[in-house]
């Protein structure tokens, strides 16, 4: 059963200011994040457009823009996007839903999505990956991250606000199967331990995948 997207939008609208304050500079404290983003930027080069899906207040969008990536940001929460636009006035941000991307088929050079699936059900993960695959050009590059685990956690307080939402973790076997079944190739999954005192203590993973340049035949 699909989780109601309105619930996620309402959550981040409610904590937009607190979320921006907490996460705008998070990559400064996470060297592996920076390494993975530099690698993504190098692989994309001067190709564009690139979109940061589930961009939040724009910390990842900004980091990649400073590396020369032709990137814009997309998020479900308009209040969060207001924080992103205020912090990064030179970057384009727009409202959108990963599960129903309003981009043409084969139109994007790259997609990055840091923890954008954290509120998804397994069905929504598959659907989101299918949407990303659809909008990427042949040879387009995807980098996304997730929390490693096998269950969802219900949360009733987040950043000082009362909430009612689940945070979902996924096994690497499930993610790799979804990515392969969607049609991506040259997949690589890199796992790491959490940074103590910096972030929530869950194991993390980075996924690099490419849309094939030649369509597969059954």
N, CA, C and O of each residue as an XYZ file, in Angstrom:
872
protein
N       0.848     -1.200      0.000
C       0.000      0.000      0.000
C       0.880      1.246      0.000
O       1.829      1.331      0.781
N       0.585      2.192     -0.847
C       1.385      3.402     -0.943
C       1.140      4.325      0.241
O      -0.001      4.553      0.642
N       2.221      4.850      0.790
C       2.105      5.827      1.869
C       1.610      7.141      1.278
O       2.021      7.517      0.180
N       0.740      7.837      1.986
C       0.196      9.087      1.491
C       1.306     10.141      1.402
O       1.946     10.464      2.403
N       1.525     10.667      0.211
C       2.560     11.669      0.003
C       2.251     12.944      0.775
O       3.164     13.656      1.194
N       0.959     13.235      0.965
C       0.581     14.430      1.722
C       1.161     14.407      3.131
O       1.504     15.458      3.672
N       1.276     13.235      3.727
C       1.825     13.129      5.075
C       3.284     13.592      5.100
O       3.710     14.289      6.021
N       4.031     13.196      4.086
C       5.441     13.580      4.013
C       5.565     15.075      3.757
O       6.382     15.755      4.379
N       4.758     15.578      2.845
C       4.780     17.016      2.553
C       4.454     17.832      3.799
O       5.124     18.822      4.090
N       3.430     17.418      4.530
C       3.031     18.152      5.731
C       4.111     18.115      6.801
O       4.334     19.103      7.502
N       4.779     16.976      6.926
C       5.863     16.859      7.900
C       6.953     17.889      7.636
O       7.362     18.610      8.547
N       7.426     17.961      6.389
C       8.546     18.846      6.090
C       8.128     20.310      5.991
O       8.947     21.202      6.211
N       6.884     20.561      5.668
C       6.388     21.936      5.787
C       6.461     22.390      7.250
O       6.825     23.531      7.535
N       6.114     21.489      8.166
C       6.059     21.840      9.582
C       7.436     22.079     10.192
O       7.580     22.891     11.106
N       8.458     21.368      9.684
C       9.799     21.468     10.297
C      10.798     22.150      9.369
O      12.006     22.009      9.563
N      10.327     22.882      8.372
C      11.210     23.423      7.332
C      12.348     24.255      7.901
O      13.501     24.058      7.519
N      12.051     25.172      8.796
C      13.093     26.038      9.341
C      14.078     25.238     10.178
O      15.289     25.423     10.064
N      13.566     24.355     11.014
C      14.427     23.545     11.867
C      15.287     22.591     11.040
O      16.454     22.363     11.357
N      14.702     22.037      9.976
C      15.435     21.110      9.117
C      16.586     21.833      8.413
O      17.700     21.313      8.337
N      16.313     23.017      7.907
C      17.361     23.793      7.240
C      18.485     24.116      8.214
O      19.661     24.001      7.868
N      18.134     24.516      9.414
C      19.153     24.851     10.419
C      20.013     23.635     10.760
O      21.218     23.762     10.981
N      19.394     22.470     10.802
C      20.107     21.262     11.197
C      20.960     20.676     10.076
O      22.001     20.079     10.351
N      20.544     20.831      8.822
C      21.171     20.065      7.745
C      21.837     20.876      6.641
O      22.454     20.288      5.753
N      21.738     22.187      6.662
C      22.304     22.982      5.560
C      23.800     22.735      5.364
O      24.282     22.787      4.233
N      24.538     22.470      6.431
C      25.980     22.280      6.325
C      26.405     20.851      6.628
O      27.547     20.619      7.024
N      25.503     19.889      6.448
C      25.809     18.534      6.891
C      26.984     17.895      6.150
O      27.703     17.090      6.742
N      27.202     18.226      4.874
C      28.288     17.579      4.137
C      29.666     17.971      4.654
O      30.638     17.243      4.452
N      29.752     19.111      5.317
C      31.024     19.536      5.887
C      31.517     18.557      6.947
O      32.717     18.465      7.203
N      30.593     17.831      7.558
C      30.926     16.902      8.633
C      31.005     15.455      8.158
O      31.262     14.553      8.955
N      30.786     15.232      6.871
C      30.685     13.861      6.361
C      31.601     13.673      5.143
O      31.164     13.867      4.009
N      32.857     13.302      5.366
C      33.817     13.200      4.265
C      33.424     12.201      3.180
O      33.740     12.411      2.009
N      32.738     11.116      3.552
C      32.333     10.145      2.538
C      31.275     10.736      1.618
O      31.280     10.463      0.417
N      30.373     11.537      2.160
C      29.402     12.237      1.314
C      30.131     13.076      0.272
O      29.821     13.021     -0.918
N      31.099     13.849      0.736
C      31.829     14.735     -0.176
C      32.566     13.939     -1.249
O      32.588     14.331     -2.415
N      33.162     12.833     -0.855
C      33.879     12.003     -1.830
C      32.940     11.462     -2.898
O      33.263     11.490     -4.085
N      31.775     10.968     -2.477
C      30.815     10.404     -3.421
C      30.254     11.488     -4.354
O      30.059     11.251     -5.547
N      30.000     12.660     -3.803
C      29.483     13.750     -4.631
C      30.531     14.250     -5.619
O      30.196     14.590     -6.754
N      31.785     14.298     -5.205
C      32.852     14.680     -6.146
C      32.961     13.669     -7.272
O      33.140     14.035     -8.434
N      32.853     12.408     -6.927
C      32.896     11.363     -7.966
C      31.738     11.533     -8.943
O      31.931     11.461    -10.157
N      30.539     11.756     -8.416
C      29.374     11.957     -9.278
C      29.593     13.149    -10.196
O      29.321     13.069    -11.394
N      30.084     14.255     -9.645
C      30.314     15.459    -10.447
C      31.329     15.207    -11.545
O      31.163     15.690    -12.665
N      32.378     14.459    -11.241
C      33.394     14.146    -12.250
C      32.822     13.281    -13.359
O      33.144     13.478    -14.531
N      31.972     12.321    -12.998
C      31.387     11.431    -14.001
C      30.376     12.160    -14.891
O      30.257     11.855    -16.078
N      29.658     13.110    -14.322
C      28.700     13.898    -15.101
C      29.420     14.905    -15.995
O      29.010     15.141    -17.132
N      30.495     15.495    -15.475
C      31.235     16.491    -16.248
C      30.382     17.706    -16.565
O      29.694     18.239    -15.694
N      30.432     18.145    -17.830
C      29.674     19.344    -18.213
C      28.308     19.011    -18.806
O      27.651     19.874    -19.386
N      27.882     17.752    -18.657
C      26.562     17.376    -19.172
C      25.462     17.908    -18.256
O      25.668     18.090    -17.056
N      24.323     18.147    -18.826
C      23.170     18.605    -18.063
C      21.903     18.353    -18.853
O      21.966     17.955    -20.016
N      20.753     18.578    -18.236
C      20.589     18.999    -16.849
C      20.711     17.847    -15.862
O      20.550     16.678    -16.212
N      21.003     18.215    -14.612
C      21.053     17.280    -13.496
C      20.076     17.789    -12.438
O      19.957     18.997    -12.233
N      19.381     16.879    -11.770
C      18.422     17.266    -10.734
C      18.722     16.542     -9.429
O      19.052     15.357     -9.406
N      18.595     17.300     -8.344
C      18.690     16.777     -6.984
C      17.267     16.544     -6.508
O      16.539     17.497     -6.230
N      16.864     15.270     -6.411
C      15.492     14.932     -6.050
C      15.383     14.758     -4.538
O      16.220     14.105     -3.914
N      14.340     15.352     -3.961
C      14.229     15.379     -2.509
C      15.326     16.243     -1.920
O      15.993     15.856     -0.960
N      15.505     17.425     -2.508
C      16.674     18.260     -2.242
C      16.668     18.909     -0.865
O      17.710     19.375     -0.405
N      15.500     18.950     -0.186
C      15.442     19.617      1.107
C      15.868     21.070      0.988
O      15.496     21.739      0.023
N      16.645     21.580      1.953
C      17.078     22.976      1.897
C      18.229     23.231      0.941
O      18.774     24.334      0.915
N      18.609     22.228      0.151
C      19.534     22.463     -0.954
C      21.001     22.266     -0.664
O      21.842     22.755     -1.418
N      21.343     21.562      0.412
C      22.753     21.402      0.748
C      23.513     20.568     -0.289
O      24.657     20.881     -0.618
N      22.887     19.521     -0.796
C      23.537     18.689     -1.812
C      23.551     19.404     -3.157
O      24.535     19.335     -3.893
N      22.466     20.084     -3.471
C      22.392     20.859     -4.705
C      23.514     21.884     -4.756
O      24.208     22.016     -5.764
N      23.681     22.605     -3.658
C      24.731     23.629     -3.589
C      26.115     23.023     -3.736
O      26.958     23.558     -4.456
N      26.356     21.902     -3.053
C      27.685     21.287     -3.102
C      28.035     20.899     -4.538
O      29.154     21.137     -4.992
N      27.093     20.312     -5.242
C      27.353     19.913     -6.627
C      27.457     21.123     -7.545
O      28.268     21.118     -8.472
N      26.665     22.148     -7.312
C      26.783     23.361     -8.124
C      28.182     23.966     -7.962
O      28.773     24.428     -8.938
N      28.710     23.964     -6.742
C      30.050     24.511     -6.510
C      31.137     23.672     -7.181
O      32.246     24.156     -7.411
N      30.819     22.417     -7.492
C      31.747     21.549     -8.224
C      31.587     21.703     -9.741
O      32.297     21.054    -10.509
N      30.660     22.556    -10.170
C      30.473     22.825    -11.588
C      29.341     22.063    -12.245
O      29.169     22.149    -13.461
N      28.560     21.316    -11.470
C      27.455     20.537    -12.027
C      26.280     21.446    -12.377
O      25.945     22.356    -11.618
N      25.662     21.200    -13.513
C      24.505     21.978    -13.963
C      23.245     21.401    -13.320
O      22.515     20.619    -13.928
N      23.015     21.808    -12.081
C      22.019     21.123    -11.258
C      20.944     22.067    -10.756
O      21.186     23.252    -10.524
N      19.738     21.509    -10.591
C      18.606     22.177     -9.963
C      18.060     21.245     -8.886
O      18.422     20.070     -8.829
N      17.182     21.780     -8.029
C      16.647     20.983     -6.934
C      15.140     20.853     -6.984
O      14.435     21.783     -7.376
N      14.652     19.686     -6.583
C      13.220     19.400     -6.562
C      12.855     18.811     -5.215
O      13.562     17.947     -4.696
N      11.744     19.279     -4.645
C      11.297     18.753     -3.357
C       9.784     18.828     -3.272
O       9.140     19.614     -3.966
N       9.231     17.989     -2.402
C       7.789     17.920     -2.221
C       7.255     19.072     -1.385
O       6.105     19.481     -1.544
N       8.094     19.598     -0.491
C       7.664     20.587      0.492
C       7.962     22.012      0.034
O       9.125     22.374     -0.146
N       6.930     22.815     -0.154
C       7.120     24.198     -0.580
C       7.812     25.018      0.511
O       8.618     25.897      0.206
N       7.506     24.740      1.765
C       8.149     25.472      2.856
C       9.652     25.178      2.896
O      10.454     26.070      3.171
N      10.022     23.945      2.627
C      11.442     23.586      2.570
C      12.114     24.249      1.382
O      13.261     24.683      1.480
N      11.415     24.331      0.268
C      11.965     25.001     -0.909
C      12.175     26.491     -0.651
O      13.112     27.083     -1.186
N      11.326     27.094      0.150
C      11.535     28.498      0.513
C      12.862     28.666      1.250
O      13.577     29.646      1.038
N      13.186     27.711      2.112
C      14.474     27.738      2.806
C      15.627     27.565      1.820
O      16.654     28.233      1.938
N      15.457     26.674      0.855
C      16.498     26.431     -0.143
C      16.746     27.670     -0.998
O      17.894     28.036     -1.249
N      15.677     28.311     -1.441
C      15.817     29.500     -2.291
C      16.461     30.651     -1.528
O      17.254     31.408     -2.087
N      16.117     30.776     -0.255
C      16.699     31.857      0.547
C      18.190     31.630      0.767
O      18.973     32.580      0.754
N      18.585     30.377      0.970
C      19.989     30.069      1.248
C      20.841     30.050     -0.022
O      22.041     30.324      0.026
N      20.215     29.725     -1.163
C      20.970     29.566     -2.412
C      20.245     30.276     -3.556
O      19.683     29.612     -4.427
N      20.246     31.599     -3.571
C      19.445     32.346     -4.551
C      19.868     32.140     -6.000
O      19.096     32.461     -6.904
N      21.055     31.621     -6.252
C      21.498     31.422     -7.628
C      21.142     30.077     -8.218
O      21.506     29.782     -9.356
N      20.429     29.248     -7.452
C      20.074     27.901     -7.906
C      18.565     27.807     -8.100
O      17.798     28.371     -7.320
N      18.142     27.100     -9.135
C      16.718     26.908     -9.401
C      16.179     25.745     -8.580
O      16.739     24.649     -8.600
N      15.091     25.987     -7.859
C      14.400     24.961     -7.088
C      12.933     24.956     -7.476
O      12.337     26.010     -7.698
N      12.351     23.760     -7.556
C      10.927     23.692     -7.863
C      10.271     22.533     -7.125
O      10.924     21.570     -6.722
N       8.968     22.659     -6.964
C       8.176     21.655     -6.261
C       7.909     20.469     -7.191
O       7.657     20.653     -8.382
N       7.966     19.255     -6.644
C       7.691     18.080     -7.452
C       7.714     16.815     -6.623
O       8.162     16.804     -5.476
N       7.221     15.752     -7.230
C       7.056     14.455     -6.579
C       7.888     13.414     -7.326
O       7.700     13.221     -8.527
N       8.789     12.756     -6.641
C       9.648     11.749     -7.271
C       8.829     10.632     -7.913
O       9.253     10.042     -8.907
N       7.678     10.346     -7.357
C       6.858      9.251     -7.874
C       6.095      9.627     -9.135
O       5.543      8.760     -9.812
N       6.062     10.918     -9.453
C       5.378     11.398    -10.660
C       6.171     12.564    -11.227
O       5.713     13.707    -11.193
N       7.348     12.281    -11.745
C       8.236     13.338    -12.237
C       7.672     13.992    -13.492
O       7.204     13.311    -14.405
N       7.722     15.310    -13.523
C       7.176     16.051    -14.659
C       8.272     16.402    -15.664
O       8.332     17.525    -16.165
N       9.125     15.441    -15.948
C      10.180     15.602    -16.943
C       9.883     14.676    -18.121
O       9.249     13.632    -17.964
N      10.350     15.076    -19.298
C      10.172     14.238    -20.483
C      11.027     12.975    -20.384
O      12.024     12.940    -19.663
N      10.629     11.962    -21.104
C      11.442     10.751    -21.198
C      12.834     11.094    -21.740
O      12.970     11.945    -22.619
N      13.859     10.431    -21.214
C      15.230     10.560    -21.739
C      15.700     12.021    -21.784
O      16.317     12.448    -22.760
N      15.404     12.780    -20.723
C      15.696     14.217    -20.783
C      16.797     14.682    -19.835
O      17.295     15.797    -19.994
N      17.195     13.870    -18.855
C      18.153     14.310    -17.849
C      19.492     13.585    -17.996
O      19.541     12.402    -18.331
N      20.564     14.315    -17.740
C      21.904     13.712    -17.768
C      22.226     12.999    -16.471
O      23.008     12.049    -16.461
N      21.624     13.452    -15.365
C      21.935     12.841    -14.083
C      20.899     13.150    -13.039
O      20.160     14.131    -13.135
N      20.855     12.293    -12.034
C      19.971     12.459    -10.889
C      20.742     12.091     -9.635
O      21.444     11.081     -9.600
N      20.608     12.913     -8.611
C      21.135     12.597     -7.288
C      19.977     12.675     -6.311
O      19.119     13.549     -6.434
N      19.945     11.765     -5.335
C      18.841     11.743     -4.365
C      19.383     11.216     -3.043
O      19.523     10.008     -2.855
N      19.686     12.137     -2.126
C      20.248     11.749     -0.829
C      19.124     11.499      0.180
O      18.450     12.429      0.623
N      18.937     10.227      0.533
C      17.938      9.796      1.514
C      16.523     10.191      1.120
O      15.662     10.366      1.982
N      16.283     10.329     -0.154
C      14.965     10.745     -0.635
C      13.927      9.633     -0.538
O      12.733      9.890     -0.691
N      14.367      8.396     -0.284
C      13.424      7.279     -0.181
C      13.142      6.910      1.274
O      12.568      5.853      1.538
N      13.536      7.761      2.220
C      13.463      7.399      3.633
C      12.029      7.240      4.148
O      11.819      6.626      5.194
N      11.056      7.776      3.440
C       9.653      7.615      3.845
C       8.876      6.726      2.873
O       7.648      6.668      2.941
N       9.565      6.044      1.983
C       8.897      5.237      0.958
C       8.602      3.824      1.459
O       9.342      3.273      2.275
N       7.521      3.256      0.964
C       7.304      1.823      1.057
C       8.156      1.144     -0.021
O       8.718      1.814     -0.888
N       8.245     -0.161      0.038
C       9.007     -0.890     -0.985
C       8.408     -0.657     -2.371
O       9.136     -0.505     -3.352
N       7.090     -0.631     -2.443
C       6.438     -0.385     -3.730
C       6.800      0.995     -4.265
O       7.007      1.167     -5.467
N       6.876      1.969     -3.375
C       7.233      3.316     -3.806
C       8.699      3.406     -4.222
O       9.032      4.179     -5.121
N       9.573      2.639     -3.595
C      10.971      2.605     -4.044
C      11.042      2.136     -5.490
O      11.737      2.736     -6.310
N      10.328      1.072     -5.797
C      10.322      0.551     -7.178
C       9.755      1.589     -8.147
O      10.294      1.804     -9.232
N       8.690      2.210     -7.747
C       8.052      3.212     -8.606
C       8.963      4.420     -8.819
O       9.079      4.924     -9.937
N       9.610      4.885     -7.746
C      10.523      6.018     -7.858
C      11.703      5.714     -8.761
O      12.095      6.552     -9.574
N      12.272      4.528     -8.629
C      13.383      4.148     -9.501
C      12.934      4.062    -10.957
O      13.680      4.437    -11.862
N      11.739      3.579    -11.180
C      11.220      3.507    -12.550
C      11.054      4.894    -13.151
O      11.335      5.099    -14.332
N      10.597      5.850    -12.343
C      10.458      7.224    -12.816
C      11.822      7.831    -13.146
O      11.978      8.494    -14.171
N      12.799      7.605    -12.283
C      14.148      8.123    -12.552
C      14.697      7.494    -13.822
O      15.275      8.191    -14.657
N      14.527      6.200    -13.978
C      15.006      5.513    -15.182
C      14.353      6.116    -16.427
O      15.021      6.331    -17.438
N      13.063      6.385    -16.354
C      12.331      6.941    -17.498
C      12.901      8.285    -17.937
O      13.061      8.531    -19.132
N      13.209      9.158    -16.976
C      13.602     10.524    -17.336
C      15.093     10.663    -17.644
O      15.502     11.650    -18.255
N      15.908      9.695    -17.233
C      17.324      9.764    -17.562
C      17.558      9.450    -19.034
O      16.876      8.608    -19.619
N      18.523     10.133    -19.619
C      18.951      9.793    -20.973
C      19.726      8.481    -20.956
O      20.253      8.101    -19.910
N      19.809      7.782    -22.080
C      20.741      6.654    -22.161
C      22.149      7.113    -21.777
O      22.655      8.107    -22.300
N      22.762      6.388    -20.873
C      24.059      6.793    -20.346
C      23.962      7.717    -19.154
O      24.983      8.079    -18.569
N      22.727      8.116    -18.773
C      22.531      9.003    -17.628
C      22.933      8.327    -16.333
O      22.838      7.107    -16.201
N      23.381      9.123    -15.381
C      23.963      8.621    -14.141
C      23.053      8.927    -12.952
O      22.485     10.014    -12.846
N      22.929      7.942    -12.062
C      22.146      8.082    -10.835
C      23.032      7.831     -9.631
O      23.796      6.866     -9.602
N      22.927      8.705     -8.632
C      23.520      8.480     -7.312
C      22.427      8.704     -6.278
O      21.843      9.786     -6.203
N      22.152      7.666     -5.475
C      21.218      7.866     -4.376
C      21.712      7.138     -3.131
O      22.578      6.265     -3.202
N      21.145      7.514     -2.001
C      21.568      6.961     -0.724
C      20.364      6.438      0.045
O      19.224      6.821     -0.218
N      20.639      5.558      0.999
C      19.576      5.026      1.854
C      20.167      4.546      3.172
O      21.373      4.330      3.286
N      19.296      4.383      4.166
C      19.665      3.789      5.444
C      19.534      2.264      5.324
O      18.550      1.761      4.782
N      20.518      1.550      5.824
C      20.529      0.093      5.712
C      19.805     -0.540      6.894
O      20.100     -0.240      8.051
N      18.857     -1.415      6.591
C      18.116     -2.118      7.625
C      16.971     -2.895      7.010
O      16.860     -2.985      5.787
N      16.125     -3.453      7.852
C      15.040     -4.293      7.328
C      13.679     -3.934      7.913
O      12.761     -4.754      7.901
N      13.546     -2.710      8.427
C      12.255     -2.340      9.002
C      12.052     -0.832      8.939
O      12.966     -0.072      8.617
N      10.837     -0.426      9.252
C      10.505      0.997      9.354
C      10.343      1.362     10.820
O       9.967      0.526     11.641
N      10.633      2.628     11.144
C      10.527      3.115     12.506
C       9.508      4.247     12.565
O       9.597      5.226     11.825
N       8.546      4.092     13.455
C       7.535      5.141     13.604
C       8.069      6.233     14.506
O       8.645      5.953     15.558
N       7.880      7.481     14.096
C       8.410      8.630     14.826
C       7.264      9.580     15.165
O       6.442      9.903     14.308
N       7.216     10.021     16.410
C       6.178     10.952     16.856
C       6.746     12.306     17.251
O       5.997     13.217     17.603
N       8.080     12.446     17.193
C       8.733     13.734     17.440
C       9.937     13.846     16.529
O      10.745     12.922     16.431
N      10.052     15.003     15.852
C      11.155     15.204     14.908
C      11.515     16.683     14.922
O      10.680     17.542     14.635
N      12.767     16.967     15.259
C      13.266     18.344     15.299
C      12.399     19.247     16.171
O      12.140     20.405     15.841
N      11.964     18.685     17.282
C      11.191     19.461     18.236
C       9.721     19.604     17.921
O       9.008     20.314     18.631
N       9.249     18.953     16.880
C       7.843     19.053     16.486
C       7.161     17.689     16.654
O       7.782     16.646     16.449
N       5.877     17.714     17.029
C       5.108     16.480     17.067
C       4.764     16.056     15.643
O       4.236     16.849     14.863
N       5.064     14.807     15.310
C       4.820     14.301     13.962
C       4.205     12.902     14.061
O       4.074     12.343     15.150
N       3.836     12.357     12.921
C       3.275     11.009     12.841
C       3.722     10.420     11.510
O       3.003     10.499     10.515
N       4.914      9.831     11.499
C       5.518      9.425     10.226
C       6.436      8.219     10.443
O       6.938      8.006     11.547
N       6.648      7.450      9.408
C       7.584      6.331      9.447
C       8.859      6.678      8.690
O       8.811      7.318      7.639
N      10.001      6.253      9.227
C      11.281      6.316      8.538
C      11.653      4.895      8.150
O      11.687      4.006      9.001
N      11.929      4.676      6.886
C      12.132      3.323      6.370
C      13.601      3.038      6.059
O      14.298      3.868      5.476
N      14.055      1.856      6.456
C      15.377      1.350      6.115
C      15.197      0.186      5.150
O      14.161     -0.479      5.153
N      16.212     -0.058      4.323
C      16.109     -1.107      3.315
C      17.383     -1.941      3.287
O      18.476     -1.428      3.525
N      17.236     -3.227      2.996
C      18.413     -4.073      2.864
C      19.082     -3.817      1.521
O      18.438     -3.406      0.556
N      20.374     -4.067      1.480
C      21.102     -3.879      0.231
C      20.656     -4.890     -0.819
O      20.651     -4.577     -2.009
N      20.281     -6.098     -0.399
C      19.758     -7.078     -1.363
C      18.495     -6.542     -2.037
O      18.333     -6.677     -3.249
N      17.612     -5.942     -1.262
C      16.381     -5.396     -1.842
C      16.695     -4.261     -2.804
O      16.161     -4.226     -3.913
N      17.551     -3.337     -2.397
C      17.873     -2.198     -3.254
C      18.550     -2.653     -4.538
O      18.185     -2.194     -5.620
N      19.523     -3.541     -4.439
C      20.231     -3.986     -5.645
C      19.283     -4.701     -6.596
O      19.393     -4.541     -7.812
N      18.351     -5.490     -6.060
C      17.368     -6.162     -6.909
C      16.472     -5.154     -7.615
O      16.207     -5.285     -8.810
N      16.005     -4.148     -6.879
C      15.153     -3.120     -7.479
C      15.882     -2.375     -8.595
O      15.322     -2.151     -9.668
N      17.124     -1.996     -8.338
C      17.893     -1.236     -9.330
C      18.096     -2.078    -10.593
O      17.929     -1.580    -11.706
N      18.451     -3.337    -10.418
C      18.671     -4.220    -11.574
C      17.368     -4.471    -12.328
O      17.349     -4.425    -13.558
N      16.287     -4.733    -11.609
C      15.010     -5.021    -12.269
C      14.461     -3.796    -12.992
O      13.736     -3.934    -13.976
N      14.795     -2.609    -12.520
C      14.372     -1.390    -13.210
C      15.042     -1.257    -14.560
O      14.475     -0.664    -15.478
N      16.253     -1.806    -14.696
C      16.952     -1.762    -15.973
C      18.299     -1.082    -15.937
O      18.973     -1.011    -16.964
N      18.720     -0.575    -14.773
C      20.017      0.082    -14.675
C      21.146     -0.935    -14.818
O      20.957     -2.135    -14.615
N      22.325     -0.422    -15.172
C      23.512     -1.262    -15.269
C      24.677     -0.580    -14.556
O      24.538      0.515    -14.011
N      25.827     -1.253    -14.571
C      27.061     -0.788    -13.915
C      26.766     -0.264    -12.518
O      27.209      0.817    -12.132
N      26.000     -1.064    -11.765
C      25.624     -0.653    -10.427
C      26.760     -0.925     -9.443
O      27.444     -1.945     -9.526
N      26.946      0.015     -8.506
C      27.900     -0.150     -7.426
C      27.262      0.388     -6.151
O      26.726      1.496     -6.133
N      27.325     -0.404     -5.091
C      26.788      0.011     -3.803
C      27.932      0.059     -2.795
O      28.647     -0.924     -2.599
N      28.090      1.207     -2.167
C      29.179      1.434     -1.214
C      28.553      1.712      0.147
O      27.799      2.674      0.298
N      28.861      0.878      1.137
C      28.285      1.022      2.461
C      29.283      1.672      3.417
O      30.495      1.588      3.220
N      28.754      2.318      4.450
C      29.620      2.901      5.483
C      28.925      2.889      6.830
O      27.703      2.771      6.921
N      29.731      3.012      7.873
C      29.212      3.156      9.226
C      28.825      4.625      9.455
O      29.326      5.513      8.765
N      27.944      4.876     10.413
C      27.565      6.274     10.701
C      28.715      7.042     11.348
O      29.596      6.455     11.976
N      28.688      8.349     11.185
C      29.652      9.216     11.853
C      29.128      9.530     13.259
O      28.102     10.195     13.396
N      29.818      9.061     14.301
C      29.339      9.270     15.668
C      29.202     10.756     15.987
O      30.037     11.568     15.589
N      28.149     11.094     16.704
C      27.810     12.442     17.166
C      27.442     13.401     16.032
O      27.095     14.554     16.285
N      27.516     12.934     14.797
C      27.227     13.789     13.636
C      25.854     13.499     13.051
O      25.159     14.418     12.619
N      25.456     12.230     13.032
C      24.226     11.817     12.375
C      23.589     10.674     13.146
O      24.199     10.094     14.044
N      22.365     10.362     12.786
C      21.678      9.230     13.390
C      22.486      7.966     13.156
O      23.036      7.770     12.072
N      22.560      7.113     14.156
C      23.479      5.969     14.110
C      22.889      4.786     13.356
O      22.583      3.749     13.946
N      22.735      4.950     12.062
C      22.343      3.858     11.165
C      23.412      3.716     10.082
O      24.036      4.698      9.681
N      23.612      2.502      9.622
C      24.535      2.303      8.511
C      23.930      2.913      7.258
O      22.711      2.923      7.087
N      24.803      3.429      6.371
C      24.366      4.140      5.166
C      24.938      3.458      3.932
O      25.912      2.710      4.014
N      24.318      3.726      2.787
C      24.836      3.212      1.525
C      24.640      4.227      0.416
O      23.653      4.962      0.389
N      25.608      4.253     -0.505
C      25.567      5.075     -1.719
C      25.435      4.132     -2.907
O      26.140      3.126     -2.992
N      24.536      4.459     -3.818
C      24.314      3.635     -5.003
C      24.634      4.442     -6.258
O      24.052      5.503     -6.483
N      25.557      3.939     -7.073
C      25.835      4.497     -8.392
C      25.255      3.545     -9.434
O      25.494      2.339     -9.376
N      24.499      4.078    -10.377
C      23.925      3.257    -11.443
C      23.818      4.081    -12.712
O      23.768      5.310    -12.668
N      23.784      3.392    -13.838
C      23.751      4.043    -15.145
C      22.618      3.470    -15.988
O      22.389      2.260    -15.984
N      21.915      4.327    -16.704
C      20.920      3.857    -17.658
C      21.648      3.375    -18.910
O      22.473      4.105    -19.458
N      21.361      2.168    -19.367
C      22.097      1.633    -20.525
C      21.958      2.530    -21.758
O      20.937      3.191    -21.949
N      22.987      2.538    -22.574
C      22.934      3.299    -23.826
C      22.193      2.548    -24.920
O      21.743      3.140    -25.901
N      22.070      1.219    -24.738
C      21.327      0.396    -25.687
C      20.212     -0.287    -24.921
O      20.456     -0.906    -23.885
N      18.985     -0.180    -25.424
C      17.852     -0.777    -24.740
C      17.972     -2.299    -24.746
O      18.349     -2.915    -25.743
N      17.639     -2.876    -23.603
C      17.666     -4.336    -23.495
C      16.502     -4.954    -24.242
O      15.424     -4.367    -24.324
N      16.722     -6.129    -24.781
C      15.645     -6.871    -25.437
C      15.390     -8.140    -24.648
O      16.318     -8.762    -24.132
N      14.134     -8.513    -24.560
C      13.792     -9.710    -23.785
C      13.962    -10.966    -24.636
O      13.721    -12.074    -24.156
